[in-house]
Amino acid sequence: MSVLDELTSRRTPGRATLDAQGSEKLQNDVVLRAVSDARDVDDFDMRHLRYFLTVVRAGTVSAAAQELRISQPSLSQQIRRLEQRVGAALFIRSSRGVELTSGGRAFLSEIQSIPSQLRSAIAAVAPAPRVWPVGVCGGVPADVLIEVQNGLSGLSERHPNAGRDAGAKLRMRSVSAGDQEELLRHGEIAFGIVRLPIETPDLVRAVVWDEPLGVVMAREHPLATCTEPTWSDLSRQRLLWYEEGCAPGFADTVPAHLARLGWNSVLHPADQDQHALFLHALQTTADLVALRPRRAVLQDRQLVWRPLPTGRPPRERLAVTAVDGSRSARLLQQVSGERGWVFFAE
């Protein structure tokens, strides 16, 4: 007897209500329809969905092939096979890259949620991980890591009925903000810690740190003796800032905010993931300053923090992120309520 037959035979006349019978019939109809749909796509490979979505996001086949770590001719061949399978062209090729056809846009609209739905289905029955991998962007204060550690680990101690999530531990490792999105989507990390804003619609966020930014400089810097630097003072300084691709969103919005306030800063890009390199740059360049929250550098005797000359300084918001609909997202929402973290999805 099949599972569907078994479901159907469980009805007991005289005991089930009409509503229950209607609900059971609806469930049977849904399963039968799913069986039929699955039969129609038996020869469809999930790998092709990943290839298609990567080309859409990358904008060119060559960039997508590099990201997927396969050759460009091989990827082009797989895309052609996908187009043959669906019976329509999905991309318009040109020297500038690829664009979706009207059919490609319709296909994207229907299939883009399939990977996350499949991942959620697997997560619903899979054993809970004993370790939650966490990606941490550069320059995150130790206070933030401790707060995240205390919030996300030790769930069983706060909730005796926490079930499969009880007792999971965190393993934090350095991952640039630009790489976290892809690792989250592929399940290589369960959570990410990044600076907001980020432009990723299917990630939930929980803000664990929200502090105003101020000017940071080496103690030997000429402005270090000035307790309240002016915009005129700062206009002669270069701003130690993030390299291209690091802290996307945040790296663009803060200089724009400063420009509106009166400081069109000349940016000095540098790798800020390592504090030693950050400190070295400030100590060896006379006209260089940086931006940090006061609490982030309070204990560093080699640096001086000064407030920006405005009542509306840009802020640094650090957030824990997770893929919407995942088990880690549900845990993050639960912990946010307990810890007072601002939880939201975009």
C-alpha positions as CSV (number, residue, x, y, z in Angstrom):
1,M,0.0,0.0,0.0
2,S,1.4,3.4,-0.9
3,V,1.6,6.3,1.5
4,L,-1.1,8.1,-0.4
5,D,-3.4,5.0,-0.2
6,E,-2.7,4.7,3.5
7,L,-3.6,8.4,4.0
8,T,-6.9,7.8,2.1
9,S,-7.8,4.6,4.0
10,R,-7.4,6.3,7.4
11,R,-10.8,8.0,7.2
12,T,-13.3,6.5,9.7
13,P,-17.0,7.0,8.7
14,G,-19.0,8.6,11.4
15,R,-16.0,10.1,13.2
16,A,-14.4,12.5,10.8
17,T,-16.3,15.8,10.2
18,L,-17.0,17.2,6.8
19,D,-14.3,19.8,7.3
20,A,-11.8,17.1,8.2
21,Q,-12.8,15.1,5.1
22,G,-12.5,18.2,2.9
23,S,-9.0,19.0,4.3
24,E,-7.9,15.4,3.8
25,K,-9.2,15.4,0.2
26,L,-7.4,18.7,-0.4
27,Q,-4.2,17.2,0.9
28,N,-4.6,14.1,-1.3
29,D,-5.2,16.3,-4.3
30,V,-2.1,18.3,-3.6
31,V,0.0,15.1,-3.3
32,L,-1.4,13.6,-6.5
33,R,-0.7,16.9,-8.3
34,A,2.9,16.9,-7.0
35,V,3.4,13.3,-8.1
36,S,2.2,14.3,-11.6
37,D,4.4,17.4,-11.7
38,A,7.5,15.5,-10.5
39,R,6.9,12.9,-13.3
40,D,7.0,15.7,-15.8
41,V,10.4,17.0,-14.7
42,D,12.1,13.7,-13.9
43,D,15.0,14.5,-16.2
44,F,15.5,18.0,-14.9
45,D,18.8,18.6,-13.0
46,M,18.9,21.0,-10.0
47,R,22.4,21.8,-11.2
48,H,20.9,23.6,-14.2
49,L,18.9,25.9,-11.9
50,R,22.1,26.9,-10.1
51,Y,23.8,27.5,-13.4
52,F,20.9,29.6,-14.6
53,L,20.6,31.7,-11.4
54,T,24.4,32.3,-11.3
55,V,24.5,33.6,-14.9
56,V,21.5,35.9,-14.1
57,R,23.3,37.3,-11.1
58,A,26.8,37.5,-12.7
59,G,25.5,39.1,-15.9
60,T,28.0,37.3,-18.1
61,V,28.7,33.6,-18.8
62,S,32.4,34.1,-18.2
63,A,31.9,35.6,-14.8
64,A,29.4,32.9,-13.9
65,A,31.8,30.2,-15.1
66,Q,34.6,31.6,-12.9
67,E,32.3,31.7,-9.9
68,L,31.1,28.2,-10.5
69,R,34.7,27.0,-11.2
70,I,33.8,25.4,-14.5
71,S,35.0,26.3,-18.0
72,Q,33.0,28.9,-20.0
73,P,32.3,26.5,-22.9
74,S,31.0,23.9,-20.5
75,L,28.7,26.4,-18.8
76,S,27.4,27.6,-22.2
77,Q,26.6,24.1,-23.2
78,Q,24.7,23.4,-20.0
79,I,22.7,26.6,-20.5
80,R,21.8,25.5,-24.1
81,R,20.7,22.1,-22.7
82,L,18.5,23.9,-20.2
83,E,16.9,26.1,-23.0
84,Q,16.3,22.9,-25.1
85,R,14.6,21.3,-22.1
86,V,12.3,24.2,-21.4
87,G,11.7,24.8,-25.1
88,A,12.6,28.5,-25.2
89,A,15.6,30.8,-25.3
90,L,16.3,32.2,-21.8
91,F,19.1,34.7,-22.6
92,I,19.9,37.2,-25.2
93,R,23.7,37.1,-25.8
94,S,25.7,40.1,-26.8
95,S,29.3,41.5,-26.5
96,R,28.3,43.2,-23.2
97,G,27.0,40.0,-21.6
98,V,23.6,38.4,-21.3
99,E,20.1,39.7,-20.8
100,L,17.0,37.7,-19.9
101,T,14.4,37.2,-22.6
102,S,10.7,37.6,-21.7
103,G,10.6,33.8,-21.3
104,G,13.8,33.9,-19.2
105,R,12.2,36.5,-16.9
106,A,9.1,34.3,-16.5
107,F,11.3,31.3,-15.8
108,L,13.3,33.2,-13.2
109,S,10.1,34.4,-11.5
110,E,8.8,30.8,-11.1
111,I,12.0,28.9,-10.1
112,Q,14.0,31.4,-8.0
113,S,12.4,30.1,-4.8
114,I,12.9,26.4,-5.5
115,P,16.5,26.1,-4.0
116,S,15.4,27.8,-0.7
117,Q,12.3,25.6,-0.5
118,L,14.3,22.5,-1.1
119,R,16.8,23.6,1.5
120,S,14.0,24.3,4.0
121,A,12.5,20.8,3.4
122,I,15.8,19.1,4.0
123,A,16.4,21.2,7.1
124,A,13.0,20.3,8.5
125,V,14.0,16.6,8.8
126,A,17.8,16.8,9.0
127,P,19.6,16.4,12.3
128,A,20.4,19.7,13.9
129,P,24.1,20.7,13.5
130,R,26.2,20.4,16.5
131,V,28.2,23.4,15.4
132,W,26.8,26.6,13.8
133,P,29.5,28.1,11.5
134,V,29.5,32.0,11.7
135,G,31.2,34.3,9.2
136,V,32.6,37.5,10.7
137,C,33.5,40.5,8.7
138,G,36.6,42.6,9.5
139,G,36.8,45.0,12.4
140,V,34.0,43.6,14.5
141,P,34.6,44.5,18.2
142,A,35.1,41.8,20.7
143,D,32.0,43.0,22.6
144,V,29.8,42.1,19.6
145,L,31.3,38.6,19.3
146,I,30.6,38.0,23.0
147,E,27.1,39.2,22.6
148,V,26.4,37.0,19.6
149,Q,28.1,34.1,21.4
150,N,26.0,34.5,24.5
151,G,22.8,34.9,22.4
152,L,23.1,32.1,19.9
153,S,24.8,29.4,22.0
154,G,23.6,27.7,25.1
155,L,20.0,27.5,23.8
156,S,19.4,24.4,25.9
157,E,20.2,26.2,29.1
158,R,17.5,28.8,28.5
159,H,15.0,26.5,26.9
160,P,14.8,22.9,28.2
161,N,12.4,22.1,25.3
162,A,14.6,23.6,22.7
163,G,14.6,20.3,20.8
164,R,17.0,19.7,17.9
165,D,18.6,23.1,18.3
166,A,19.6,22.5,21.9
167,G,23.3,22.4,22.7
168,A,24.6,23.7,19.3
169,K,27.9,25.6,19.5
170,L,29.3,28.4,17.4
171,R,32.4,28.4,15.3
172,M,33.4,31.9,14.2
173,R,35.8,32.5,11.3
174,S,36.8,35.6,9.3
175,V,34.7,35.9,6.1
176,S,34.6,39.2,4.1
177,A,31.1,40.7,3.8
178,G,31.2,40.4,0.1
179,D,31.6,36.6,0.4
180,Q,29.1,35.9,3.1
181,E,26.0,36.0,0.9
182,E,27.2,33.1,-1.3
183,L,28.3,31.1,1.7
184,L,25.0,31.6,3.5
185,R,23.1,30.5,0.4
186,H,25.1,27.3,0.0
187,G,24.9,26.5,3.7
188,E,28.6,26.8,4.4
189,I,27.9,29.2,7.2
190,A,24.7,29.4,9.2
191,F,25.0,33.0,10.3
192,G,27.0,36.0,9.1
193,I,28.0,39.2,11.0
194,V,28.1,42.2,8.6
195,R,27.8,46.0,8.6
196,L,24.4,47.3,7.4
197,P,23.1,48.2,5.0
198,I,23.2,45.2,2.7
199,E,21.3,44.8,-0.5
200,T,20.2,41.2,-0.1
201,P,16.4,40.7,0.0
202,D,16.2,37.1,1.2
203,L,18.4,37.5,4.3
204,V,16.9,38.3,7.7
205,R,18.9,40.6,10.0
206,A,19.2,41.1,13.7
207,V,21.0,44.3,14.8
208,V,23.3,43.7,17.7
209,W,25.4,46.9,17.6
210,D,24.3,50.4,16.7
211,E,26.8,53.2,17.5
212,P,27.6,56.6,16.1
213,L,30.9,56.9,14.2
214,G,33.6,59.3,15.2
215,V,37.1,60.2,13.9
216,V,40.0,57.9,14.9
217,M,43.6,58.9,14.5
218,A,47.0,57.9,15.8
219,R,48.0,59.6,19.1
220,E,50.8,61.4,17.3
221,H,48.5,62.9,14.7
222,P,48.4,66.7,14.5
223,L,44.7,66.8,15.2
224,A,45.0,64.5,18.3
225,T,45.2,67.5,20.6
226,C,42.0,69.0,19.2
227,T,39.0,67.8,21.2
228,E,36.4,68.9,18.7
229,P,37.8,68.9,15.1
230,T,35.8,71.0,12.6
231,W,34.8,70.2,9.0
232,S,37.6,72.5,7.9
233,D,40.1,70.5,10.0
234,L,38.8,67.3,8.5
235,S,38.8,68.6,4.9
236,R,42.6,68.4,4.9
237,Q,42.6,64.8,5.9
238,R,42.3,61.6,3.9
239,L,39.9,58.9,5.1
240,L,41.2,55.4,5.6
241,W,38.4,53.4,4.1
242,Y,37.4,50.0,2.8
243,E,38.8,48.4,-0.3
244,E,36.4,47.9,-3.2
245,G,34.1,44.9,-2.5
246,C,34.5,45.1,1.3
247,A,31.6,46.1,3.4
248,P,29.3,46.7,0.4
249,G,26.5,49.1,1.2
250,F,28.1,50.6,4.3
251,A,31.3,51.6,2.4
252,D,29.1,53.6,-0.1
253,T,26.5,55.2,2.2
254,V,28.9,56.6,4.9
255,P,31.1,58.7,2.6
256,A,27.8,59.9,0.9
257,H,26.5,60.9,4.4
258,L,29.7,62.7,5.2
259,A,29.5,64.6,1.9
260,R,26.0,65.9,2.7
261,L,27.4,67.1,6.1
262,G,30.2,69.0,4.5
263,W,33.2,66.6,4.3
264,N,34.0,65.4,0.8
265,S,36.6,63.0,2.0
266,V,39.4,61.7,-0.2
267,L,39.3,58.0,0.4
268,H,42.5,56.0,1.1
269,P,41.5,52.3,0.5
270,A,43.1,49.7,2.7
271,D,42.5,46.2,4.0
272,Q,40.8,46.8,7.4
273,D,40.2,43.2,8.3
274,Q,43.4,43.1,10.3
275,H,43.7,45.6,13.2
276,A,47.5,45.6,12.9
277,L,47.4,46.8,9.3
278,F,44.7,49.4,10.2
279,L,46.8,50.7,13.1
280,H,50.0,50.7,10.9
281,A,48.4,52.8,8.2
282,L,47.2,55.5,10.7
283,Q,50.6,55.6,12.5
284,T,52.7,56.0,9.3
285,T,50.6,58.5,7.3
286,A,50.4,62.0,8.7
287,D,47.2,63.2,7.0
288,L,45.2,60.0,7.5
289,V,42.2,59.4,9.8
290,A,39.5,56.7,10.1
291,L,36.0,56.3,11.4
292,R,35.0,54.0,14.2
293,P,32.5,54.0,17.1
294,R,34.1,55.1,20.3
295,R,33.6,51.9,22.1
296,A,35.5,50.0,19.4
297,V,38.8,51.8,20.1
298,L,38.3,52.8,23.8
299,Q,40.9,50.4,25.1
300,D,43.5,51.1,22.4
301,R,46.1,53.5,23.9
302,Q,47.7,54.1,20.5
303,L,44.5,55.7,19.0
304,V,42.5,58.8,19.8
305,W,38.8,59.1,19.2
306,R,37.1,62.5,18.5
307,P,33.4,63.2,17.7
308,L,32.3,64.4,14.3
309,P,31.2,68.0,14.3
310,T,27.5,67.2,13.8
311,G,24.4,66.1,15.7
312,R,23.7,63.5,13.0
313,P,26.8,61.4,12.6
314,P,26.7,58.3,10.4
315,R,26.3,55.1,12.5
316,E,27.8,51.7,12.4
317,R,25.2,49.0,12.7
318,L,26.5,45.4,13.0
319,A,23.9,42.6,12.4
320,V,23.7,38.9,12.5
321,T,22.2,37.6,9.2
322,A,20.7,34.3,8.1
323,V,18.8,33.0,5.1
324,D,15.1,33.7,5.4
325,G,13.1,30.6,6.1
326,S,16.0,28.6,7.3
327,R,16.4,27.0,10.7
328,S,19.1,29.4,11.7
329,A,16.7,32.3,10.7
330,R,14.0,31.0,13.1
331,L,16.6,30.6,15.9
332,L,17.8,34.1,15.2
333,Q,14.3,35.6,15.5
334,Q,13.7,33.7,18.7
335,V,17.0,34.9,20.3
336,S,16.4,38.5,19.0
337,G,13.2,38.6,21.1
338,E,15.1,37.5,24.2
339,R,18.1,39.7,23.8
340,G,16.3,42.8,22.5
341,W,18.0,42.7,19.1
342,V,16.1,44.6,16.4
343,F,15.0,41.8,14.0
344,F,13.8,42.5,10.5
345,A,13.6,41.1,7.0
346,E,13.7,43.0,3.7
